[in-house]
Amino acid sequence: MDEDRDHVQETTSPRKENAEDKTSSGDDTVSETPSLPEVHGTRDLKGRVTQDDIYPFASGGNSNICRGKLRRSDGRKIRVAIKRMRASDDGSGQLEDIMRRLRREMDVWSRLKHKNILPFIGVCYDLAPTPVLISPFYKSGHVGTYLKKHRTIKREGLVHDVAAGLDFLHANNIVHGDLKVQNVLVDKSGTACICDFGISKILNRQGFTMSNVGTAPYMAPELFFVVDGGSKEGSPPSTTKNSDVYSFGLLVLEILTLEPPKKRPSRPIVTSKILGELRPKREDYGAVIHDAWAVLDPCWSFEPQSRPPISQVFRELLVALPLAFEFGLDVEPLDTT
């Protein structure tokens, strides 16, 4: 299972602002917004990052993730996640092209500033043959593991967070391409942050090893390869804003029910019969309230153009899943050990 981890900060709702947002004096904690301006514009972090792990603590289809430390200009160190791409060079020049595209993508990522988008701290060229991406390290992990540890938490706010982050990406014409619980991290204040957007699309080229169009259990129907005649020859399908909306609906189901999407393929290859049965069924999700289901159901329309834009889904979810509180969050304290 892909455990890729990356993370950020800005505001959408009034909750959580007074949580644990203070800079820690410890060596193993990422300070949130206060530490970012100092490194945000400094993309090349050569000589400033050290890796702690001998082996990665998480691996995905295209990368390995290790823990490390970043030395700030004031001498203090903060904990970071080090994402090392798995790449190969066949001598065709494709790797060079991918590196150029990756650098452009990193430049876009570095300019995105939003509470619910993982911040890009910088890149190291001296830790591996390919660029190593540096982002904050969040001990809470992704939203799936976070909710398993904090089952009594109010989940509506996390849904709002993800919707706000995706709305921000789409408003900036950025397609995520691989929305799933592993790509939504939770920071120390309990805020959900989307990570790994765009990178998957850039790396979907010869020279890198990865799956093409996201992760099968969360994929929209148009992205599957249909073995008995439903697929067109030619270019492989590409992720879009519409496919993001489909994946978002499934992700929300998982946040609300604490269970992965039901009756979903484990591989991106299906029969036409299975393709026609992908849409989530109401009877399988009795715990989801009616108003929320009414908002989510159109996200799974078979025709991509029939799915609502995320901006509309976000607005409707704010009504269907209102926060049960005004300021602050009723959560169990996070383990800071």
C-alpha positions in Angstrom: 0.0 0.0 0.0 1.3 3.4 -1.0 2.3 5.3 2.1 3.7 8.4 0.4 3.7 11.3 2.8 3.9 15.1 2.1 2.2 18.3 3.8 1.0 22.6 4.5 -1.1 25.4 6.0 -3.7 28.3 5.3 -7.3 28.8 6.4 -10.7 27.6 5.3 -12.8 27.2 8.5 -12.3 28.8 11.9 -11.6 25.5 13.7 -8.2 24.2 14.9 -6.5 27.6 14.7 -5.8 27.6 18.4 -4.5 24.1 18.5 -0.8 23.1 18.6 0.5 25.7 16.1 3.4 26.9 18.2 7.0 26.3 17.2 8.6 23.5 19.1 12.0 23.9 20.5 12.7 20.2 20.1 14.7 18.7 17.4 12.1 16.3 16.2 9.1 18.5 15.4 8.3 20.4 12.3 7.1 23.9 13.2 4.3 24.8 10.8 3.9 28.2 9.1 6.6 30.1 11.1 9.4 27.9 9.6 8.3 27.9 6.0 9.1 31.4 4.7 12.8 30.9 5.5 13.0 27.8 3.3 10.1 28.3 0.9 12.0 30.3 -1.7 15.2 28.3 -1.3 14.5 25.3 -3.5 18.0 23.9 -3.5 18.8 22.5 0.0 22.2 21.1 -0.8 24.2 20.3 2.4 21.3 21.2 4.7 19.5 17.8 4.9 20.6 14.7 6.6 18.8 11.3 6.4 18.0 9.5 9.7 16.6 6.2 8.4 18.8 3.5 6.8 15.6 2.0 5.3 12.5 3.9 4.1 9.6 4.0 6.6 7.2 4.1 3.7 7.3 3.2 0.0 5.0 4.0 -2.9 4.7 3.1 -6.6 7.3 5.7 -7.5 9.3 6.6 -4.4 10.7 5.7 -1.0 10.2 7.9 2.0 12.7 8.4 4.8 12.9 10.6 7.8 15.5 13.2 8.1 16.4 16.6 9.5 16.8 20.0 7.8 19.2 22.6 9.2 17.7 26.0 9.1 19.8 29.2 8.5 19.6 29.9 12.3 21.2 26.5 13.0 18.1 24.8 14.4 16.9 21.6 12.9 13.4 20.5 12.0 12.1 17.0 11.1 11.4 16.4 7.4 10.2 13.7 5.1 12.7 12.8 2.3 11.1 11.5 -0.8 13.5 9.7 -3.1 12.3 8.9 -6.6 12.9 5.4 -8.0 14.2 6.0 -11.5 16.1 4.3 -14.3 18.0 5.7 -17.2 17.8 3.7 -20.4 19.9 6.2 -22.4 17.0 7.4 -24.5 16.9 10.9 -23.0 13.5 10.2 -21.4 15.0 10.5 -17.9 16.3 14.0 -18.7 12.9 15.0 -20.0 11.2 13.7 -16.9 13.7 15.6 -14.7 12.9 18.8 -16.6 9.2 18.3 -16.1 9.7 17.4 -12.5 11.6 20.6 -11.8 8.8 22.6 -13.4 6.2 20.8 -11.3 8.2 21.5 -8.1 8.3 25.2 -9.0 4.4 25.1 -9.3 4.2 23.2 -6.0 6.4 25.7 -4.2 4.1 28.6 -5.1 1.0 26.9 -3.7 0.1 28.3 -0.3 -3.0 26.9 1.3 -3.9 25.4 4.7 -4.9 22.1 3.2 -2.1 21.6 0.7 1.2 20.0 1.8 4.0 22.6 1.6 7.0 22.0 -0.5 10.1 22.9 1.5 12.7 22.3 -1.2 14.8 19.8 -3.1 18.2 18.2 -2.6 20.4 17.2 -5.5 23.2 15.8 -3.3 21.4 12.8 -1.7 20.6 10.7 -4.8 21.1 10.6 -8.6 17.6 12.1 -9.0 16.1 15.1 -7.1 15.0 14.3 -3.6 11.9 16.2 -2.5 11.8 17.6 1.0 8.5 18.3 3.0 7.5 18.4 6.7 7.3 15.2 8.6 3.9 14.7 10.3 3.9 12.1 13.1 0.2 11.7 12.8 0.6 10.1 9.4 -2.2 9.9 6.8 -5.8 10.4 7.6 -6.6 6.6 7.6 -4.1 5.8 10.4 -5.0 9.1 12.2 -8.7 8.1 12.4 -7.9 4.6 13.6 -6.1 6.1 16.6 -8.7 8.9 17.2 -12.0 7.2 16.5 -14.1 9.7 18.4 -12.9 12.7 16.5 -15.3 14.8 14.6 -14.7 13.8 10.9 -16.7 16.5 9.3 -13.8 19.0 9.6 -11.4 16.5 7.9 -13.9 16.2 5.0 -14.1 20.0 4.7 -10.3 20.2 4.7 -9.9 17.7 1.8 -12.6 19.4 -0.2 -11.0 22.8 0.4 -7.6 21.6 -0.7 -8.9 19.9 -3.8 -11.0 23.0 -4.6 -7.9 25.1 -4.4 -5.9 22.8 -6.7 -8.7 22.7 -9.3 -9.1 26.5 -9.1 -5.4 26.6 -10.1 -5.9 24.1 -12.9 -4.0 21.4 -11.1 -5.2 17.8 -11.3 -4.2 15.6 -8.3 -4.5 12.3 -10.1 -4.2 9.9 -7.1 -6.6 10.9 -4.3 -6.7 8.3 -1.5 -6.2 8.2 2.3 -2.5 7.7 2.0 -2.2 11.1 0.2 -4.0 13.1 2.8 -1.8 13.8 5.8 -2.8 15.2 9.2 -0.7 17.8 10.9 -0.2 18.3 14.6 -3.1 20.6 14.9 -5.5 18.0 13.3 -5.7 19.7 9.9 -5.9 17.5 6.8 -3.4 18.3 4.1 -3.4 16.9 0.5 0.0 15.6 -0.8 1.4 14.0 -3.9 -0.6 16.1 -6.4 0.7 16.5 -9.9 3.9 14.5 -9.3 2.2 11.2 -10.2 1.2 12.7 -13.6 4.6 14.0 -14.3 6.2 10.7 -13.4 3.9 8.6 -15.5 6.5 8.2 -18.2 9.1 5.6 -19.2 12.1 5.7 -16.9 10.1 5.7 -13.7 8.3 2.7 -12.2 4.7 3.5 -11.1 1.1 2.8 -11.8 -0.4 5.0 -14.6 -3.6 6.5 -13.5 -3.9 6.4 -9.7 -4.8 3.6 -7.3 -7.3 1.1 -8.5 -9.8 1.1 -5.5 -10.2 4.9 -5.9 -10.1 5.2 -9.7 -12.9 6.6 -11.9 -14.3 4.1 -14.4 -12.9 5.9 -17.5 -9.3 5.2 -16.2 -9.6 1.4 -16.1 -8.4 -0.9 -18.9 -11.4 -3.0 -20.0 -10.2 -6.5 -21.1 -13.3 -7.5 -23.1 -13.6 -4.6 -25.6 -14.4 -1.5 -23.7 -11.1 0.2 -24.1 -9.9 2.3 -27.0 -6.4 1.8 -28.5 -3.9 4.6 -28.5 -2.9 6.9 -25.7 -3.6 5.6 -22.1 -6.3 7.5 -20.2 -5.4 10.6 -18.3 -6.6 11.8 -15.0 -8.8 14.9 -15.0 -10.6 17.1 -12.6 -13.6 14.9 -13.2 -11.7 11.8 -12.2 -10.5 13.6 -9.1 -14.1 14.3 -8.1 -14.9 10.6 -8.4 -11.9 9.7 -6.2 -12.8 12.4 -3.7 -16.3 10.9 -3.2 -14.7 7.5 -2.4 -12.2 9.1 -0.1 -15.0 10.9 1.9 -16.8 7.6 2.3 -13.6 6.1 3.8 -13.2 9.1 6.2 -16.9 8.8 7.3 -17.0 5.1 7.7 -13.4 4.3 8.7 -13.5 1.5 6.0 -11.9 1.4 2.5 -14.2 1.7 -0.5 -16.3 -1.5 -0.7 -16.4 -3.9 -3.7 -13.6 -2.1 -5.6 -11.1 -3.6 -8.0 -7.6 -4.1 -6.7 -6.0 -3.7 -10.1 -6.7 -1.2 -13.0 -7.8 -4.0 -15.3 -11.5 -5.0 -15.3 -14.2 -6.6 -17.4 -17.0 -4.5 -18.8 -19.4 -6.2 -16.3 -17.3 -5.1 -13.3 -16.9 -1.6 -14.8 -20.7 -1.3 -14.9 -21.0 -2.2 -11.2 -18.4 0.2 -9.8 -20.8 2.9 -8.5 -21.1 2.7 -4.7 -24.5 1.4 -3.6 -26.5 3.1 -0.9 -27.2 -0.1 1.0 -23.5 -0.7 1.5 -23.1 2.6 3.4 -26.0 2.8 5.8 -23.9 4.7 8.3 -23.6 7.7 6.0 -26.4 10.2 6.5 -28.8 10.9 3.7 -27.8 14.5 3.1 -24.2 13.6 2.7 -25.0 10.7 0.4 -27.1 13.0 -1.8 -24.0 15.3 -2.3 -21.6 12.4 -2.9 -23.7 10.2 -5.2 -23.4 12.5 -8.3 -19.6 12.4 -7.9 -19.8 8.8 -9.1 -21.6 9.4 -12.3 -20.3 7.1 -15.0 -20.0 9.9 -17.5 -17.1 12.2 -16.3 -18.9 15.4 -17.6 -21.9 14.6 -15.5 -20.0 14.9 -12.2 -20.3 18.2 -10.4 -17.2 20.4 -10.0 -15.5 20.2 -6.6 -16.4 23.8 -5.8 -20.1 22.8 -5.9 -19.4 19.6 -3.9 -17.5 21.6 -1.3 -20.3 24.1 -0.8 -22.9 21.4 -0.5 -20.9 19.4 2.0 -20.6 22.4 4.2 -24.4 22.2 4.6 -24.8 18.4 4.5 -21.9 17.9 7.1 -21.9 21.0 9.3 -19.3 21.2 11.9 -20.6 20.2 15.3 -18.7 22.9 17.0 -17.6 26.5 16.3 -14.1 27.0 17.5 -11.7 24.2 18.4 -11.9 20.5 18.0 -13.0 17.8 20.4 -10.1 15.5 19.9 -7.9 13.2 22.0 -4.5 14.7 22.6 -1.9 13.6 20.0 1.0 11.5 21.1 4.0 13.8 21.1 6.5 11.2 22.4 
